[in-house]
Amino acid sequence: MTASIPGKNKAIIAYLSFVGFLIAASMNANQKEEFATWHIKNMFGIIILWIVSLVTQLNIDLLTGDILQITSILFLIYSLIMAIRDKKQGVPLLSDKFQEWFTFLD
């Protein structure tokens, strides 16, 4: 049996919901773990995308908002699977930007 990556549990908790994200971020504040930090930043970006989808649904166009919401849910599921598989891999193109933009979560 192989040892688990440090921070894997925090990374998985981050993807469970917005509350899970807050719990994982607060757990990671005391003892920083690189794997968890990477996935917490990724989830924060997905949450922002989901909020944008809701604003789009209500104020711009219902169909466009629906497409963005489905996309954000698919990104969340994909990223959760990558965290379970011990990989620092997330949304193509966006995850790298999330890591650059959300340095305040380090």
Backbone atoms as SQL, in Angstrom:
CREATE TABLE atoms (id INTEGER PRIMARY KEY, chain TEXT, resi INTEGER, resn TEXT, atom TEXT, x REAL, y REAL, z REAL);
INSERT INTO atoms VALUES
  (1, 'A', 1, 'MET', 'N', 0.841, -1.176, 0.000),
  (2, 'A', 1, 'MET', 'CA', 0.000, 0.000, 0.000),
  (3, 'A', 1, 'MET', 'C', 0.885, 1.237, 0.000),
  (4, 'A', 2, 'THR', 'N', 0.597, 2.187, -0.853),
  (5, 'A', 2, 'THR', 'CA', 1.393, 3.398, -0.951),
  (6, 'A', 2, 'THR', 'C', 0.874, 4.453, 0.014),
  (7, 'A', 3, 'ALA', 'N', 1.777, 5.317, 0.422),
  (8, 'A', 3, 'ALA', 'CA', 1.403, 6.398, 1.331),
  (9, 'A', 3, 'ALA', 'C', 0.650, 7.476, 0.568),
  (10, 'A', 4, 'SER', 'N', -0.265, 8.095, 1.243),
  (11, 'A', 4, 'SER', 'CA', -1.066, 9.158, 0.633),
  (12, 'A', 4, 'SER', 'C', -0.257, 10.456, 0.576),
  (13, 'A', 5, 'ILE', 'N', -0.538, 11.258, -0.414),
  (14, 'A', 5, 'ILE', 'CA', 0.117, 12.550, -0.569),
  (15, 'A', 5, 'ILE', 'C', -0.328, 13.469, 0.566),
  (16, 'A', 6, 'PRO', 'N', 0.606, 14.195, 1.195),
  (17, 'A', 6, 'PRO', 'CA', 0.201, 15.140, 2.242),
  (18, 'A', 6, 'PRO', 'C', -0.758, 16.193, 1.674),
  (19, 'A', 7, 'GLY', 'N', -1.866, 16.390, 2.335),
  (20, 'A', 7, 'GLY', 'CA', -2.847, 17.379, 1.900),
  (21, 'A', 7, 'GLY', 'C', -3.942, 16.828, 1.017),
  (22, 'A', 8, 'LYS', 'N', -3.917, 15.539, 0.740),
  (23, 'A', 8, 'LYS', 'CA', -4.919, 14.952, -0.153),
  (24, 'A', 8, 'LYS', 'C', -6.327, 15.097, 0.424),
  (25, 'A', 9, 'ASN', 'N', -6.480, 14.849, 1.715),
  (26, 'A', 9, 'ASN', 'CA', -7.803, 14.965, 2.329),
  (27, 'A', 9, 'ASN', 'C', -8.337, 16.394, 2.246),
  (28, 'A', 10, 'LYS', 'N', -7.464, 17.364, 2.476),
  (29, 'A', 10, 'LYS', 'CA', -7.876, 18.768, 2.368),
  (30, 'A', 10, 'LYS', 'C', -8.290, 19.098, 0.937),
  (31, 'A', 11, 'ALA', 'N', -7.551, 18.581, -0.023),
  (32, 'A', 11, 'ALA', 'CA', -7.867, 18.839, -1.430),
  (33, 'A', 11, 'ALA', 'C', -9.228, 18.270, -1.793),
  (34, 'A', 12, 'ILE', 'N', -9.525, 17.083, -1.319),
  (35, 'A', 12, 'ILE', 'CA', -10.826, 16.465, -1.616),
  (36, 'A', 12, 'ILE', 'C', -11.947, 17.218, -0.915),
  (37, 'A', 13, 'ILE', 'N', -11.724, 17.616, 0.330),
  (38, 'A', 13, 'ILE', 'CA', -12.740, 18.383, 1.068),
  (39, 'A', 13, 'ILE', 'C', -13.046, 19.691, 0.346),
  (40, 'A', 14, 'ALA', 'N', -12.040, 20.315, -0.240),
  (41, 'A', 14, 'ALA', 'CA', -12.237, 21.602, -0.932),
  (42, 'A', 14, 'ALA', 'C', -13.256, 21.493, -2.058),
  (43, 'A', 15, 'TYR', 'N', -13.354, 20.336, -2.701),
  (44, 'A', 15, 'TYR', 'CA', -14.262, 20.176, -3.831),
  (45, 'A', 15, 'TYR', 'C', -15.676, 19.758, -3.436),
  (46, 'A', 16, 'LEU', 'N', -15.939, 19.535, -2.166),
  (47, 'A', 16, 'LEU', 'CA', -17.247, 19.031, -1.777),
  (48, 'A', 16, 'LEU', 'C', -18.346, 20.085, -1.862),
  (49, 'A', 17, 'SER', 'N', -18.055, 21.319, -1.546),
  (50, 'A', 17, 'SER', 'CA', -19.030, 22.409, -1.665),
  (51, 'A', 17, 'SER', 'C', -18.312, 23.706, -1.335),
  (52, 'A', 18, 'PHE', 'N', -19.063, 24.797, -1.315),
  (53, 'A', 18, 'PHE', 'CA', -18.473, 26.070, -0.909),
  (54, 'A', 18, 'PHE', 'C', -18.030, 25.987, 0.545),
  (55, 'A', 19, 'VAL', 'N', -18.835, 25.347, 1.378),
  (56, 'A', 19, 'VAL', 'CA', -18.480, 25.173, 2.787),
  (57, 'A', 19, 'VAL', 'C', -17.235, 24.290, 2.902),
  (58, 'A', 20, 'GLY', 'N', -17.152, 23.253, 2.081),
  (59, 'A', 20, 'GLY', 'CA', -15.970, 22.401, 2.062),
  (60, 'A', 20, 'GLY', 'C', -14.727, 23.188, 1.683),
  (61, 'A', 21, 'PHE', 'N', -14.887, 24.106, 0.739),
  (62, 'A', 21, 'PHE', 'CA', -13.773, 24.972, 0.340),
  (63, 'A', 21, 'PHE', 'C', -13.302, 25.799, 1.535),
  (64, 'A', 22, 'LEU', 'N', -14.251, 26.384, 2.266),
  (65, 'A', 22, 'LEU', 'CA', -13.894, 27.199, 3.434),
  (66, 'A', 22, 'LEU', 'C', -13.214, 26.360, 4.514),
  (67, 'A', 23, 'ILE', 'N', -13.719, 25.162, 4.738),
  (68, 'A', 23, 'ILE', 'CA', -13.123, 24.267, 5.734),
  (69, 'A', 23, 'ILE', 'C', -11.702, 23.890, 5.325),
  (70, 'A', 24, 'ALA', 'N', -11.521, 23.514, 4.066),
  (71, 'A', 24, 'ALA', 'CA', -10.185, 23.122, 3.586),
  (72, 'A', 24, 'ALA', 'C', -9.211, 24.296, 3.658),
  (73, 'A', 25, 'ALA', 'N', -9.678, 25.485, 3.296),
  (74, 'A', 25, 'ALA', 'CA', -8.808, 26.660, 3.345),
  (75, 'A', 25, 'ALA', 'C', -8.397, 26.973, 4.784),
  (76, 'A', 26, 'SER', 'N', -9.328, 26.848, 5.723),
  (77, 'A', 26, 'SER', 'CA', -8.978, 27.122, 7.123),
  (78, 'A', 26, 'SER', 'C', -8.064, 26.026, 7.686),
  (79, 'A', 27, 'MET', 'N', -8.285, 24.770, 7.294),
  (80, 'A', 27, 'MET', 'CA', -7.394, 23.690, 7.723),
  (81, 'A', 27, 'MET', 'C', -5.986, 23.889, 7.166),
  (82, 'A', 28, 'ASN', 'N', -5.897, 24.379, 5.950),
  (83, 'A', 28, 'ASN', 'CA', -4.604, 24.564, 5.296),
  (84, 'A', 28, 'ASN', 'C', -3.886, 25.820, 5.796),
  (85, 'A', 29, 'ALA', 'N', -4.608, 26.715, 6.463),
  (86, 'A', 29, 'ALA', 'CA', -3.988, 27.947, 6.960),
  (87, 'A', 29, 'ALA', 'C', -2.974, 27.652, 8.059),
  (88, 'A', 30, 'ASN', 'N', -3.256, 26.660, 8.874),
  (89, 'A', 30, 'ASN', 'CA', -2.359, 26.331, 9.980),
  (90, 'A', 30, 'ASN', 'C', -1.128, 25.570, 9.517),
  (91, 'A', 31, 'GLN', 'N', -1.337, 24.575, 8.709),
  (92, 'A', 31, 'GLN', 'CA', -0.229, 23.749, 8.217),
  (93, 'A', 31, 'GLN', 'C', -0.334, 23.675, 6.700),
  (94, 'A', 32, 'LYS', 'N', 0.469, 24.505, 6.020),
  (95, 'A', 32, 'LYS', 'CA', 0.427, 24.580, 4.562),
  (96, 'A', 32, 'LYS', 'C', 0.942, 23.293, 3.927),
  (97, 'A', 33, 'GLU', 'N', 0.178, 22.790, 2.980),
  (98, 'A', 33, 'GLU', 'CA', 0.594, 21.638, 2.195),
  (99, 'A', 33, 'GLU', 'C', 0.373, 21.995, 0.735),
  (100, 'A', 34, 'GLU', 'N', 1.414, 21.821, -0.065),
  (101, 'A', 34, 'GLU', 'CA', 1.421, 22.291, -1.451),
  (102, 'A', 34, 'GLU', 'C', 0.289, 21.690, -2.284),
  (103, 'A', 35, 'PHE', 'N', 0.056, 20.404, -2.146),
  (104, 'A', 35, 'PHE', 'CA', -0.986, 19.733, -2.914),
  (105, 'A', 35, 'PHE', 'C', -2.365, 20.322, -2.581),
  (106, 'A', 36, 'ALA', 'N', -2.625, 20.513, -1.298),
  (107, 'A', 36, 'ALA', 'CA', -3.909, 21.078, -0.870),
  (108, 'A', 36, 'ALA', 'C', -4.054, 22.516, -1.348),
  (109, 'A', 37, 'THR', 'N', -3.004, 23.303, -1.232),
  (110, 'A', 37, 'THR', 'CA', -3.059, 24.702, -1.669),
  (111, 'A', 37, 'THR', 'C', -3.380, 24.796, -3.145),
  (112, 'A', 38, 'TRP', 'N', -2.760, 23.934, -3.948),
  (113, 'A', 38, 'TRP', 'CA', -3.011, 23.960, -5.391),
  (114, 'A', 38, 'TRP', 'C', -4.488, 23.704, -5.671),
  (115, 'A', 39, 'HIS', 'N', -5.067, 22.708, -5.034),
  (116, 'A', 39, 'HIS', 'CA', -6.466, 22.361, -5.289),
  (117, 'A', 39, 'HIS', 'C', -7.434, 23.374, -4.671),
  (118, 'A', 40, 'ILE', 'N', -7.055, 24.002, -3.567),
  (119, 'A', 40, 'ILE', 'CA', -7.896, 25.046, -2.979),
  (120, 'A', 40, 'ILE', 'C', -7.977, 26.238, -3.930),
  (121, 'A', 41, 'LYS', 'N', -6.857, 26.626, -4.507),
  (122, 'A', 41, 'LYS', 'CA', -6.867, 27.719, -5.504),
  (123, 'A', 41, 'LYS', 'C', -7.715, 27.341, -6.710),
  (124, 'A', 42, 'ASN', 'N', -7.609, 26.108, -7.147),
  (125, 'A', 42, 'ASN', 'CA', -8.381, 25.653, -8.292),
  (126, 'A', 42, 'ASN', 'C', -9.878, 25.716, -7.994),
  (127, 'A', 43, 'MET', 'N', -10.264, 25.263, -6.813),
  (128, 'A', 43, 'MET', 'CA', -11.682, 25.299, -6.439),
  (129, 'A', 43, 'MET', 'C', -12.181, 26.728, -6.318),
  (130, 'A', 44, 'PHE', 'N', -11.343, 27.635, -5.819),
  (131, 'A', 44, 'PHE', 'CA', -11.748, 29.031, -5.723),
  (132, 'A', 44, 'PHE', 'C', -12.068, 29.583, -7.116),
  (133, 'A', 45, 'GLY', 'N', -11.252, 29.244, -8.098),
  (134, 'A', 45, 'GLY', 'CA', -11.522, 29.667, -9.474),
  (135, 'A', 45, 'GLY', 'C', -12.813, 29.081, -10.011),
  (136, 'A', 46, 'ILE', 'N', -13.089, 27.830, -9.696),
  (137, 'A', 46, 'ILE', 'CA', -14.336, 27.197, -10.138),
  (138, 'A', 46, 'ILE', 'C', -15.540, 27.859, -9.469),
  (139, 'A', 47, 'ILE', 'N', -15.401, 28.232, -8.199),
  (140, 'A', 47, 'ILE', 'CA', -16.486, 28.943, -7.503),
  (141, 'A', 47, 'ILE', 'C', -16.749, 30.288, -8.177),
  (142, 'A', 48, 'ILE', 'N', -15.695, 30.996, -8.536),
  (143, 'A', 48, 'ILE', 'CA', -15.856, 32.281, -9.244),
  (144, 'A', 48, 'ILE', 'C', -16.584, 32.062, -10.571),
  (145, 'A', 49, 'LEU', 'N', -16.197, 31.028, -11.307),
  (146, 'A', 49, 'LEU', 'CA', -16.860, 30.708, -12.577),
  (147, 'A', 49, 'LEU', 'C', -18.339, 30.402, -12.350),
  (148, 'A', 50, 'TRP', 'N', -18.659, 29.684, -11.286),
  (149, 'A', 50, 'TRP', 'CA', -20.050, 29.360, -10.971),
  (150, 'A', 50, 'TRP', 'C', -20.849, 30.618, -10.634),
  (151, 'A', 51, 'ILE', 'N', -20.239, 31.542, -9.892),
  (152, 'A', 51, 'ILE', 'CA', -20.913, 32.808, -9.570),
  (153, 'A', 51, 'ILE', 'C', -21.154, 33.611, -10.844),
  (154, 'A', 52, 'VAL', 'N', -20.179, 33.625, -11.735),
  (155, 'A', 52, 'VAL', 'CA', -20.348, 34.318, -13.022),
  (156, 'A', 52, 'VAL', 'C', -21.498, 33.693, -13.807),
  (157, 'A', 53, 'SER', 'N', -21.618, 32.367, -13.740),
  (158, 'A', 53, 'SER', 'CA', -22.713, 31.711, -14.461),
  (159, 'A', 53, 'SER', 'C', -24.073, 32.127, -13.890),
  (160, 'A', 54, 'LEU', 'N', -24.166, 32.262, -12.575),
  (161, 'A', 54, 'LEU', 'CA', -25.432, 32.690, -11.968),
  (162, 'A', 54, 'LEU', 'C', -25.778, 34.119, -12.348),
  (163, 'A', 55, 'VAL', 'N', -24.792, 34.998, -12.320),
  (164, 'A', 55, 'VAL', 'CA', -25.026, 36.392, -12.723),
  (165, 'A', 55, 'VAL', 'C', -25.438, 36.455, -14.184),
  (166, 'A', 56, 'THR', 'N', -24.805, 35.655, -15.008),
  (167, 'A', 56, 'THR', 'CA', -25.145, 35.607, -16.435),
  (168, 'A', 56, 'THR', 'C', -26.572, 35.115, -16.631),
  (169, 'A', 57, 'GLN', 'N', -26.969, 34.086, -15.897),
  (170, 'A', 57, 'GLN', 'CA', -28.343, 33.573, -16.005),
  (171, 'A', 57, 'GLN', 'C', -29.366, 34.638, -15.645),
  (172, 'A', 58, 'LEU', 'N', -29.117, 35.370, -14.591),
  (173, 'A', 58, 'LEU', 'CA', -30.092, 36.334, -14.099),
  (174, 'A', 58, 'LEU', 'C', -30.121, 37.638, -14.883),
  (175, 'A', 59, 'ASN', 'N', -28.980, 38.079, -15.401),
  (176, 'A', 59, 'ASN', 'CA', -28.900, 39.415, -15.973),
  (177, 'A', 59, 'ASN', 'C', -28.612, 39.487, -17.463),
  (178, 'A', 60, 'ILE', 'N', -28.049, 38.453, -18.047),
  (179, 'A', 60, 'ILE', 'CA', -27.625, 38.556, -19.446),
  (180, 'A', 60, 'ILE', 'C', -28.424, 37.617, -20.329),
  (181, 'A', 61, 'ASP', 'N', -28.183, 36.321, -20.185),
  (182, 'A', 61, 'ASP', 'CA', -28.847, 35.356, -21.051),
  (183, 'A', 61, 'ASP', 'C', -28.962, 34.027, -20.315),
  (184, 'A', 62, 'LEU', 'N', -30.144, 33.489, -20.272),
  (185, 'A', 62, 'LEU', 'CA', -30.399, 32.248, -19.545),
  (186, 'A', 62, 'LEU', 'C', -29.604, 31.079, -20.124),
  (187, 'A', 63, 'LEU', 'N', -29.605, 30.917, -21.430),
  (188, 'A', 63, 'LEU', 'CA', -28.902, 29.795, -22.055),
  (189, 'A', 63, 'LEU', 'C', -27.395, 29.870, -21.824),
  (190, 'A', 64, 'THR', 'N', -26.820, 31.051, -21.988),
  (191, 'A', 64, 'THR', 'CA', -25.383, 31.221, -21.758),
  (192, 'A', 64, 'THR', 'C', -25.034, 30.918, -20.308),
  (193, 'A', 65, 'GLY', 'N', -25.866, 31.376, -19.389),
  (194, 'A', 65, 'GLY', 'CA', -25.649, 31.081, -17.980),
  (195, 'A', 65, 'GLY', 'C', -25.741, 29.599, -17.688),
  (196, 'A', 66, 'ASP', 'N', -26.708, 28.921, -18.322),
  (197, 'A', 66, 'ASP', 'CA', -26.832, 27.473, -18.139),
  (198, 'A', 66, 'ASP', 'C', -25.594, 26.745, -18.634),
  (199, 'A', 67, 'ILE', 'N', -25.094, 27.157, -19.775),
  (200, 'A', 67, 'ILE', 'CA', -23.888, 26.530, -20.340),
  (201, 'A', 67, 'ILE', 'C', -22.693, 26.739, -19.410),
  (202, 'A', 68, 'LEU', 'N', -22.551, 27.945, -18.881),
  (203, 'A', 68, 'LEU', 'CA', -21.456, 28.213, -17.948),
  (204, 'A', 68, 'LEU', 'C', -21.609, 27.411, -16.657),
  (205, 'A', 69, 'GLN', 'N', -22.845, 27.263, -16.193),
  (206, 'A', 69, 'GLN', 'CA', -23.068, 26.504, -14.965),
  (207, 'A', 69, 'GLN', 'C', -22.749, 25.022, -15.160),
  (208, 'A', 70, 'ILE', 'N', -23.179, 24.449, -16.255),
  (209, 'A', 70, 'ILE', 'CA', -22.862, 23.051, -16.549),
  (210, 'A', 70, 'ILE', 'C', -21.348, 22.875, -16.705),
  (211, 'A', 71, 'THR', 'N', -20.704, 23.830, -17.353),
  (212, 'A', 71, 'THR', 'CA', -19.252, 23.780, -17.526),
  (213, 'A', 71, 'THR', 'C', -18.547, 23.825, -16.177),
  (214, 'A', 72, 'SER', 'N', -18.991, 24.698, -15.280),
  (215, 'A', 72, 'SER', 'CA', -18.345, 24.783, -13.971),
  (216, 'A', 72, 'SER', 'C', -18.547, 23.497, -13.169),
  (217, 'A', 73, 'ILE', 'N', -19.702, 22.864, -13.292),
  (218, 'A', 73, 'ILE', 'CA', -19.950, 21.592, -12.592),
  (219, 'A', 73, 'ILE', 'C', -19.044, 20.496, -13.156),
  (220, 'A', 74, 'LEU', 'N', -18.899, 20.459, -14.477),
  (221, 'A', 74, 'LEU', 'CA', -18.004, 19.470, -15.093),
  (222, 'A', 74, 'LEU', 'C', -16.551, 19.707, -14.672),
  (223, 'A', 75, 'PHE', 'N', -16.132, 20.982, -14.605),
  (224, 'A', 75, 'PHE', 'CA', -14.782, 21.309, -14.143),
  (225, 'A', 75, 'PHE', 'C', -14.581, 20.844, -12.706),
  (226, 'A', 76, 'LEU', 'N', -15.592, 21.029, -11.867),
  (227, 'A', 76, 'LEU', 'CA', -15.506, 20.614, -10.476),
  (228, 'A', 76, 'LEU', 'C', -15.352, 19.093, -10.369),
  (229, 'A', 77, 'ILE', 'N', -16.152, 18.359, -11.108),
  (230, 'A', 77, 'ILE', 'CA', -16.086, 16.886, -11.076),
  (231, 'A', 77, 'ILE', 'C', -14.729, 16.404, -11.581),
  (232, 'A', 78, 'TYR', 'N', -14.255, 16.980, -12.686),
  (233, 'A', 78, 'TYR', 'CA', -12.962, 16.592, -13.243),
  (234, 'A', 78, 'TYR', 'C', -11.836, 16.868, -12.235),
  (235, 'A', 79, 'SER', 'N', -11.865, 18.042, -11.616),
  (236, 'A', 79, 'SER', 'CA', -10.819, 18.408, -10.663),
  (237, 'A', 79, 'SER', 'C', -10.865, 17.528, -9.419),
  (238, 'A', 80, 'LEU', 'N', -12.057, 17.171, -8.965),
  (239, 'A', 80, 'LEU', 'CA', -12.187, 16.265, -7.826),
  (240, 'A', 80, 'LEU', 'C', -11.569, 14.902, -8.147),
  (241, 'A', 81, 'ILE', 'N', -11.825, 14.403, -9.331),
  (242, 'A', 81, 'ILE', 'CA', -11.243, 13.120, -9.747),
  (243, 'A', 81, 'ILE', 'C', -9.717, 13.210, -9.777),
  (244, 'A', 82, 'MET', 'N', -9.183, 14.333, -10.249),
  (245, 'A', 82, 'MET', 'CA', -7.726, 14.501, -10.278),
  (246, 'A', 82, 'MET', 'C', -7.154, 14.555, -8.866),
  (247, 'A', 83, 'ALA', 'N', -7.869, 15.179, -7.925),
  (248, 'A', 83, 'ALA', 'CA', -7.399, 15.217, -6.533),
  (249, 'A', 83, 'ALA', 'C', -7.404, 13.816, -5.934),
  (250, 'A', 84, 'ILE', 'N', -8.427, 13.043, -6.230),
  (251, 'A', 84, 'ILE', 'CA', -8.506, 11.671, -5.724),
  (252, 'A', 84, 'ILE', 'C', -7.368, 10.827, -6.293),
  (253, 'A', 85, 'ARG', 'N', -6.985, 11.096, -7.529),
  (254, 'A', 85, 'ARG', 'CA', -5.899, 10.345, -8.189),
  (255, 'A', 85, 'ARG', 'C', -4.509, 10.898, -7.877),
  (256, 'A', 86, 'ASP', 'N', -4.413, 11.827, -6.926),
  (257, 'A', 86, 'ASP', 'CA', -3.132, 12.409, -6.491),
  (258, 'A', 86, 'ASP', 'C', -2.425, 13.201, -7.591),
  (259, 'A', 87, 'LYS', 'N', -3.184, 13.892, -8.412),
  (260, 'A', 87, 'LYS', 'CA', -2.588, 14.679, -9.495),
  (261, 'A', 87, 'LYS', 'C', -2.882, 16.155, -9.296),
  (262, 'A', 88, 'LYS', 'N', -1.893, 16.977, -9.609),
  (263, 'A', 88, 'LYS', 'CA', -2.085, 18.428, -9.617),
  (264, 'A', 88, 'LYS', 'C', -2.483, 18.821, -11.026),
  (265, 'A', 89, 'GLN', 'N', -3.650, 18.427, -11.392),
  (266, 'A', 89, 'GLN', 'CA', -4.153, 18.698, -12.725),
  (267, 'A', 89, 'GLN', 'C', -5.602, 19.130, -12.572),
  (268, 'A', 90, 'GLY', 'N', -5.958, 20.150, -13.300),
  (269, 'A', 90, 'GLY', 'CA', -7.322, 20.638, -13.199),
  (270, 'A', 90, 'GLY', 'C', -7.831, 21.065, -14.562),
  (271, 'A', 91, 'VAL', 'N', -8.546, 22.144, -14.554),
  (272, 'A', 91, 'VAL', 'CA', -9.178, 22.675, -15.747),
  (273, 'A', 91, 'VAL', 'C', -8.106, 23.082, -16.764),
  (274, 'A', 92, 'PRO', 'N', -8.182, 22.570, -17.990),
  (275, 'A', 92, 'PRO', 'CA', -7.190, 22.975, -18.988),
  (276, 'A', 92, 'PRO', 'C', -7.196, 24.496, -19.175),
  (277, 'A', 93, 'LEU', 'N', -6.025, 25.068, -19.258),
  (278, 'A', 93, 'LEU', 'CA', -5.778, 26.496, -19.433),
  (279, 'A', 93, 'LEU', 'C', -6.120, 27.320, -18.196),
  (280, 'A', 94, 'LEU', 'N', -7.246, 27.102, -17.576),
  (281, 'A', 94, 'LEU', 'CA', -7.669, 27.943, -16.464),
  (282, 'A', 94, 'LEU', 'C', -6.933, 27.638, -15.160),
  (283, 'A', 95, 'SER', 'N', -6.621, 26.400, -14.884),
  (284, 'A', 95, 'SER', 'CA', -5.981, 26.056, -13.605),
  (285, 'A', 95, 'SER', 'C', -4.643, 26.754, -13.432),
  (286, 'A', 96, 'ASP', 'N', -3.877, 26.872, -14.497),
  (287, 'A', 96, 'ASP', 'CA', -2.606, 27.589, -14.401),
  (288, 'A', 96, 'ASP', 'C', -2.837, 29.059, -14.069),
  (289, 'A', 97, 'LYS', 'N', -3.846, 29.648, -14.664),
  (290, 'A', 97, 'LYS', 'CA', -4.184, 31.045, -14.363),
  (291, 'A', 97, 'LYS', 'C', -4.685, 31.188, -12.934),
  (292, 'A', 98, 'PHE', 'N', -5.483, 30.221, -12.468),
  (293, 'A', 98, 'PHE', 'CA', -5.969, 30.258, -11.090),
  (294, 'A', 98, 'PHE', 'C', -4.791, 30.270, -10.118),
  (295, 'A', 99, 'GLN', 'N', -3.748, 29.505, -10.410),
  (296, 'A', 99, 'GLN', 'CA', -2.575, 29.449, -9.541),
  (297, 'A', 99, 'GLN', 'C', -1.847, 30.792, -9.511),
  (298, 'A', 100, 'GLU', 'N', -1.834, 31.504, -10.627),
  (299, 'A', 100, 'GLU', 'CA', -1.193, 32.825, -10.697),
  (300, 'A', 100, 'GLU', 'C', -2.038, 33.883, -9.999),
  (301, 'A', 101, 'TRP', 'N', -3.339, 33.869, -10.245),
  (302, 'A', 101, 'TRP', 'CA', -4.218, 34.930, -9.767),
  (303, 'A', 101, 'TRP', 'C', -4.491, 34.870, -8.273),
  (304, 'A', 102, 'PHE', 'N', -4.606, 33.700, -7.717),
  (305, 'A', 102, 'PHE', 'CA', -5.075, 33.568, -6.337),
  (306, 'A', 102, 'PHE', 'C', -3.931, 33.257, -5.368),
  (307, 'A', 103, 'THR', 'N', -2.857, 34.044, -5.464),
  (308, 'A', 103, 'THR', 'CA', -1.699, 33.840, -4.592),
  (309, 'A', 103, 'THR', 'C', -2.015, 34.183, -3.144),
  (310, 'A', 104, 'PHE', 'N', -3.077, 34.922, -2.883),
  (311, 'A', 104, 'PHE', 'CA', -3.441, 35.252, -1.502),
  (312, 'A', 104, 'PHE', 'C', -3.888, 34.010, -0.728),
  (313, 'A', 105, 'LEU', 'N', -4.149, 32.914, -1.414),
  (314, 'A', 105, 'LEU', 'CA', -4.529, 31.668, -0.750),
  (315, 'A', 105, 'LEU', 'C', -3.329, 30.807, -0.388),
  (316, 'A', 106, 'ASP', 'N', -2.119, 31.288, -0.695),
  (317, 'A', 106, 'ASP', 'CA', -0.892, 30.533, -0.336),
  (318, 'A', 106, 'ASP', 'C', -0.713, 30.473, 1.153);
